[in-house]
Amino acid sequence: MKRFAAVCFIIGFLLFLPQDVLAQRSSRKISPEKKADSLNRLGLSFNGKGNQQKAELYYKQAINVSRKYKLKKELGYSLYNLSSLYTETANYEIAIALGEECVEILQAFDDKETVARCLLNLEKCYRRHGIMIRAMTYADSAVKTLRTFKHDKLLELALWRQGEIYVQWNTALAIPMFKEALALAKKIPEYESIDNILASLGHCYTDPYAGTVNLKLAESYFKQSLEAALAYDPGDVNNCRIYYGKICTTNGNYKEAEYQLKLVYDQAVAANKSDEQSIVAFCLSEVYFETKDFQKACTYLKEHQALEEHYDAEKKKGTADKMAFNFKTERIETQNKLLKQERELQRVKLEQESFRKSVKIWVSITVTIFLVLVTVFLYRFFKKKNQLLAKKSDTLRRQLLLTQMSPHFITSSIDSIKRLIREDKPDIAATYLSKFARLTRQILENSTGDYISLEEEIAMVTNYLMVQQLLHANGFSFTIDDDGLDAEGIYLPPMLTQPVLAHTIVRIKNVAGPSIEVSYKHKGGRLSFEVKDNGGALRPGEKQSILGSADVRITAERLNVTHMYSEAIRIKEINHDGATGAMIGFDIPYVEDN
């Protein structure tokens, strides 16, 4: 029995323990996701009970937990709940900041319903804050989002609120929105907002500045709105009666107007609703003026004026600022005209801004496409050009190799070595054979690379001239001057100098005491190569003959193909060691080993 009593005590204690205390204690043992969800549920519970202060506290705790554990989805829901709470309490600036962050987060999770609700919440904030352009943007986004999945009730609400914004700018655009919302509302079992949609349609057809005036159709919509309010929304019945009574007065249906307005008037008097009584009294005065019953008209108009004066005395505001409806007075008409002009100006500004944005977008797209096409074209052009240049350079190098390793040069070299052997000069023959073999190997090895060092170039030139000394009938002397250059750190294209050396050797063939001077020097940032001889003055046509020879022409083409800045081969007469001779030279592009 004692155990049973203890169990009952514990159960009773847990049942009467505050809900938030239980949630806080259990949250210590649950995962962060469930903790955030539990805090959100507590916030919703307290908000439903009207305790907005506690609801705000739990929403903030849920946000802190979500941020701490980086729970993006839970953070989005918490931000939405707190944003909705701040909207209800007219704290619009904070509500907007939270709502925009919520939309950005939840769009990544494809939670379209919550995103749509948040967009509608942002639309409400901006509309109540008086920033109608932003409100219109969010209303459009909400409708666009809701069209991607089926939620008729939410889409109907979004379309109606979208129309309520558009009707201030362009009634013709708002009408289709209201009609689509009406069609959806008729499919929903709970017709909670159908009377509001019908009333909005009725107002569309009474706007004198919209170009859509159809008073008979407006009367039909206001009548349907009243019937819907009587059936589904009793709180809006009096407003619907006033709308319907007013349009009946305009259309000359005075009995119906008097009947509907009197019902509202009697209820307002009984409930002591002076603001509603004042409005209906003015509407009844209009009915009696139209029916020529001036006594009643004056009575109701005086009552209206008295109620307005009493209201002014209490609230210190003018009647024009607090009138619930647009009456056909001169002041209201002036205000409507000014509002219409402002709407038109805003519409023009919007169209101009939209056009400018479209132009900027299309110009950006066009420029981007043009730049892409130009880039692709230039890339292909230069790629093809480089391939052709590389192919031509390889062809020229092979042709130059054939000219330097000509059968005549090889045969002459071998015959000279054989002659030395027959003359019983085996040591000299072996020396020259070694130099010839080394020269051949150097030419073949250097022909495969793009650059050789100046040191290798000088070694190959030395071997070449020494082999040519054997072939020359009278022999010749030569010197090679590198001007103190860093021969190991300078690299130049191979096989450029041998063709020039071959023509110089031909020039000194029949000269007494022939000599050749080879030099490599720095000139103006380039490597200058020169060959000087004492082979006498240039004969007529000899310069053209040298430049037109196959091997020299190939050398010139190699320079121009590989390095576009290279100058042409230079040939001129000089006075060399007291004798007339010639100088052949050109600038060799080079690279340095840094």
Buried (B, 14 or more C-beta within 10 A) or exposed (E): EEEEEEEEEEEEEEEEEEEBEBBBEEBEEEEBBEBBBBBBBBBBBBBEEEEBEBBBBBBBBBBBBBBEBEBEBBBBBBBBBBBBBBBEEEBBEBBBBBBBBBBEBBBEEEBBEBBBBBBBBBBBBBBEBEBBEBBBBBBBBBBEBBBEEEBBBBBBBBBBBBBBBBBBBBBEEBBEBBBBBBEBBEEEEEBBBBBBBBBBBBBBBBBEBBEBBEBEBBBBBBBBBBBBBBEBBEEBBBBBBBBBBBBBBBBEBBEBBBEBBBBBBEBBBEEEBBBBBBBBBBBBBBBBBBBEBEEBBEBBBEBBBEBBEEBEEEEEEEBEEBBEEBBEEEEBBEEBEEEBEEBEEBEEEEEEEEEEEEEEEEEEEEEEEEEEEEEEEEEEEEEEEEEEEEEBBEBBBEBBBEBBBEEEBEEBBEEBBEEBEEEEBEEEBEBBBEBBEBBBEBBEEBBEEEBBBBBBBBBBBBBBBBBBBBBBEEEBEBEBEBEEBEBEEBBBBBBBBBBBBBBBBEBBEEBEEBBBBBBBBEEEEBBBBBBBBBBBEBEEEBBEEBBEBEBBBBBBBBBBBBBEEBEEBEBEEBEBEEBBBBBBBBBBBBEEEE
